[in-house]
């Protein structure tokens, strides 16, 4: 089939050789693409070939490239070109040529049924695209016709070859539908037509899967085909026979992976929960896999145990509410829950000996939410059944959180250690969540176990067991108010009895003490029990983060009870600072801790301690200044000066002496003078004052807002925006202060938007601070975005522009703004409107960044935006992402359509686990940059 009319601009701007899209030239370009060592030549060839694929000549050379004497790479390009022409330029094809095009494709698929599989697949995708464009009117029984044509006995291809070709065609048809560019109204019609055509597919699949003579390759293809069709939301009851056959196929190792995928896809479809009777029939099938699961665990067969766990979790996680509603079947569902518990507690250390247990954690959240959502009477019944289960879960999770032996841990790679750290964080989050169901009894349970462990003389206890129990306490105490718990005094009393001979245990002891700092503030008599441990740990560089952060928490929460210990704390801190034991960030935290500590002392004591603390640094600064004057500039001198200034700045950030003034004799508040010229130092001073005084600063808010507005109107600068952000954070939620803060917010926003129109590239610091201000406004007071005078659309567009800045901090701040904005779609009407209108532009910018325009170090930030879009704008994202990824070469010329399809499907499926989305984005960006599987990914 050959087209005569050329698409406007189809060959691309400035494409001189447009008329030379001949078979010979295409073959030369393909040879250059595959075999030329010069990367520039490869890129030129790729661009030319992309133009060739969309040219009118493609209708001619595509068929010639499929000739039997061509190599598979050339044939593949011909088949791909046909698919592109059919899927993107369908309106160019005259209706009287539909049938001949269909017949030609059928002929080619028959030829390749016994040829190259990759070419066969592309031809099947092309025919699938043609079928979708013709259904239902021009080709009403497309699927039934495909089945009939491939079952014809007069074909020159053997029966198995025809069968595999038909199955390939039937497999790609639903996949092509999911990614097609059909208009929305057409998509509904085609979906309905495919639902009817399902009746021609499933009986064939059942027959092929159950018939003993079917070879393994055919049965595997059947399972993949079934897996593809169920994603069209086929009624679960129509899938019963095939699901049962797939369960039977799990016993065949060659079919195991395909069977798991098919079963999980069938169970996980959103509509499945309507078919409760079918779901109830599935429970015995899943429970019937327990022997196979145990055998796999016993044999160390991680793939099999992983697959069976996926099936159990898919049924439990997706349908716990529907199954809990069937009260008369509570025992069978409880058996499923216990099977998932076995998967959670699967033997071995994650991720070295097993990778299964992490799959189950979200299930426990879902089950708990569903139980607690019932009315009181039903909830009480289920609480009685499931509280013991959740206590067992706590034991299992704490066992899984245990470190391996020191010897074994020493052999783990850094990547395995990091995965284990993240896994423990996930366990910590789960324990915190479980507290909602188990309450104070959970803390008592943990305390009793720890007490028995530390006081038992019968057998020596392992540090791993002790550490895990403390980790459980820490997980809960970090987020739950334990101030009224009757077991914390006993816990504080037990901590000094712990024999600390290991860094991991010492770290957890520190973090546990830090998590209890608020409790210590209410029970200061117990400070002396734990403070010596913290001060001792300060001298160990391996405990740097945990010891310094814990001391900072104690100094912040307990400062008024610390004067008796102040001299010792200052002395130890000075010692470790002089010895340079800690990294820069921990040194800054330590200075903040000292600022909190000194704030509670008498003025004379403060000055004395400041003198001893600061004098060495002042002397160092004098010496460094002399060296700078007398010698050539030395970069190390600059770093040393910045470090010392940072230490002093952090000390004074938290040093608050306001409580020493007699509040009755305080000076009258005067209207703040407006300086003639804006000075960043002025903003910095006020910012520190606001942070330190907090509510005590309230009477000065109106004057400060007025002054800030004038300063920013004179010369816009980042420091003014940072101070505005602090005012929004601390005072915007108070009705009395909202009007002046709203006026200031609207003014600085208007001025900054004008700056964007003039060209913001010279002011990345202002853009950075502006994005942080917008994010804080959404977080603290979303009502600021309801004001009619705020141009939310312009703000959105500027933030998209900021995503493309080369400065990483600015991009991070912009990503932070969008992750705060997207969750507000439903509650803030102007936000919802702009996301609906311009959200696709945001998605394209994110995909461009992931595709290679942004630093790889920023991928987590862009993943956060994708996760927020998926969680809060799912229906829009599912439409946008397919449209955005359709253009060839976007977001990277290195990607195949299959890789883009896989990425979009992975993203759309993951709406719970943000970490998994980050992993998907990192994997995808490596593919986009051509780095996947190279040495460049080793530390990524």
Secondary structure as GFF3:
##gff-version 3
##sequence-region A 1 940
A	DSSP	three_ten_helix	16	20	.	.	.	ID=ss1
A	DSSP	alpha_helix	23	35	.	.	.	ID=ss2
A	DSSP	alpha_helix	39	54	.	.	.	ID=ss3
A	DSSP	alpha_helix	58	65	.	.	.	ID=ss4
A	DSSP	alpha_helix	72	88	.	.	.	ID=ss5
A	DSSP	three_ten_helix	90	92	.	.	.	ID=ss6
A	DSSP	three_ten_helix	95	97	.	.	.	ID=ss7
A	DSSP	alpha_helix	98	112	.	.	.	ID=ss8
A	DSSP	alpha_helix	117	134	.	.	.	ID=ss9
A	DSSP	alpha_helix	142	150	.	.	.	ID=ss10
A	DSSP	alpha_helix	159	179	.	.	.	ID=ss11
A	DSSP	alpha_helix	184	210	.	.	.	ID=ss12
A	DSSP	alpha_helix	216	230	.	.	.	ID=ss13
A	DSSP	three_ten_helix	236	239	.	.	.	ID=ss14
A	DSSP	alpha_helix	240	249	.	.	.	ID=ss15
A	DSSP	alpha_helix	256	268	.	.	.	ID=ss16
A	DSSP	three_ten_helix	270	274	.	.	.	ID=ss17
A	DSSP	alpha_helix	276	287	.	.	.	ID=ss18
A	DSSP	alpha_helix	290	298	.	.	.	ID=ss19
A	DSSP	alpha_helix	302	324	.	.	.	ID=ss20
A	DSSP	three_ten_helix	327	329	.	.	.	ID=ss21
A	DSSP	alpha_helix	330	344	.	.	.	ID=ss22
A	DSSP	three_ten_helix	357	360	.	.	.	ID=ss23
A	DSSP	alpha_helix	361	372	.	.	.	ID=ss24
A	DSSP	alpha_helix	376	400	.	.	.	ID=ss25
A	DSSP	alpha_helix	406	410	.	.	.	ID=ss26
A	DSSP	alpha_helix	414	438	.	.	.	ID=ss27
A	DSSP	alpha_helix	440	455	.	.	.	ID=ss28
A	DSSP	alpha_helix	463	477	.	.	.	ID=ss29
A	DSSP	alpha_helix	488	495	.	.	.	ID=ss30
A	DSSP	alpha_helix	503	515	.	.	.	ID=ss31
A	DSSP	alpha_helix	517	522	.	.	.	ID=ss32
A	DSSP	three_ten_helix	524	526	.	.	.	ID=ss33
A	DSSP	alpha_helix	527	537	.	.	.	ID=ss34
A	DSSP	three_ten_helix	541	543	.	.	.	ID=ss35
A	DSSP	alpha_helix	544	557	.	.	.	ID=ss36
A	DSSP	three_ten_helix	559	561	.	.	.	ID=ss37
A	DSSP	three_ten_helix	563	565	.	.	.	ID=ss38
A	DSSP	alpha_helix	566	578	.	.	.	ID=ss39
A	DSSP	alpha_helix	584	599	.	.	.	ID=ss40
A	DSSP	alpha_helix	603	630	.	.	.	ID=ss41
A	DSSP	alpha_helix	635	654	.	.	.	ID=ss42
A	DSSP	three_ten_helix	658	660	.	.	.	ID=ss43
A	DSSP	alpha_helix	680	693	.	.	.	ID=ss44
A	DSSP	three_ten_helix	694	700	.	.	.	ID=ss45
A	DSSP	alpha_helix	701	714	.	.	.	ID=ss46
A	DSSP	alpha_helix	718	731	.	.	.	ID=ss47
A	DSSP	alpha_helix	735	759	.	.	.	ID=ss48
A	DSSP	three_ten_helix	760	762	.	.	.	ID=ss49
A	DSSP	alpha_helix	764	780	.	.	.	ID=ss50
A	DSSP	three_ten_helix	782	786	.	.	.	ID=ss51
A	DSSP	alpha_helix	792	802	.	.	.	ID=ss52
A	DSSP	alpha_helix	808	821	.	.	.	ID=ss53
A	DSSP	three_ten_helix	822	824	.	.	.	ID=ss54
A	DSSP	alpha_helix	829	848	.	.	.	ID=ss55
A	DSSP	pi_helix	849	853	.	.	.	ID=ss56
A	DSSP	three_ten_helix	856	858	.	.	.	ID=ss57
A	DSSP	alpha_helix	859	872	.	.	.	ID=ss58
A	DSSP	alpha_helix	874	884	.	.	.	ID=ss59
A	DSSP	alpha_helix	897	909	.	.	.	ID=ss60
A	DSSP	alpha_helix	914	929	.	.	.	ID=ss61
A	DSSP	three_ten_helix	935	937	.	.	.	ID=ss62
###
